[in-house]
Amino acid sequence: MCCFLLASCAPQATASTPTPAFTEALPATETVTPTAAYTPTPAFSPTPDLYYLYTNEYLRSRLYGGGEIEFLEVLGQNVFFTRYLIRY
């Protein structure tokens, strides 16, 4: 017994895409024109020196208490310098 299946050589039907009957118009967008705003010119003020409190000039000008310096111990010593632990 022989059975043959024959395939059809006809092209397949393609689905058509429906076209709309009307097109919707998009609303017009408004364009905003920028206007020049009045901005007052700031008065000149110099930037304060953030590190002035740490300058030699400032440190010399301020008053210090009448305490005494105490040398508590020698922390290190070599030919070039000696390192001390002090209390003021």
C-alpha positions in Angstrom: 0.0 0.0 0.0 1.3 3.3 -1.0 0.1 6.6 0.1 1.2 9.9 -1.3 0.5 13.2 0.1 0.5 16.0 -2.4 1.2 19.5 -1.3 -0.3 22.4 -3.2 2.0 24.7 -5.1 -0.4 27.6 -4.9 0.8 30.7 -3.0 -0.7 31.3 0.4 -3.2 34.0 0.9 -1.7 37.1 2.6 -3.6 39.1 5.1 -4.3 42.6 3.9 -3.7 45.5 6.2 -6.8 47.8 6.4 -6.1 51.4 5.6 -7.9 54.0 7.6 -10.7 55.9 5.9 -9.6 59.3 7.5 -6.5 60.7 9.2 -6.6 62.7 12.4 -4.9 66.0 12.3 -2.7 66.8 15.3 -3.4 70.0 17.1 -0.9 72.8 16.5 1.6 73.3 19.3 2.2 76.8 20.7 5.7 78.1 20.6 6.7 80.3 23.6 9.1 83.1 22.9 11.4 83.8 25.9 11.4 87.4 27.1 14.3 89.1 28.7 13.8 89.4 32.5 15.4 92.2 34.5 18.2 90.9 36.6 19.9 93.5 38.8 23.7 93.6 38.7 25.0 92.5 42.1 27.2 94.9 44.0 30.9 93.9 44.2 31.8 92.1 47.4 35.1 90.4 47.7 35.1 86.7 48.6 36.2 86.2 52.1 39.4 84.3 52.6 38.4 81.0 54.1 41.9 80.3 55.3 42.6 83.7 56.9 42.2 82.2 60.4 45.1 79.9 59.7 47.6 82.5 58.4 50.7 83.7 60.2 49.4 87.3 60.1 46.2 86.4 61.9 47.8 84.0 64.4 50.4 86.7 65.4 47.7 89.3 65.8 45.5 87.4 68.3 46.0 87.2 72.0 46.8 83.9 73.7 46.3 83.0 77.3 49.1 83.3 79.8 49.7 79.5 80.1 53.1 77.9 80.2 54.6 75.2 77.9 55.5 72.0 79.7 57.8 69.5 78.1 56.4 66.1 79.2 58.7 63.7 77.4 61.0 63.2 74.5 59.1 61.1 71.8 62.0 60.8 69.3 65.4 62.2 68.6 67.9 62.1 65.8 70.6 64.3 64.3 68.2 66.7 62.7 65.4 67.2 65.2 63.9 66.3 68.6 60.2 65.5 69.0 58.6 66.4 72.3 55.2 65.7 73.9 54.2 69.1 75.3 51.2 70.5 77.2 50.1 74.2 77.0 
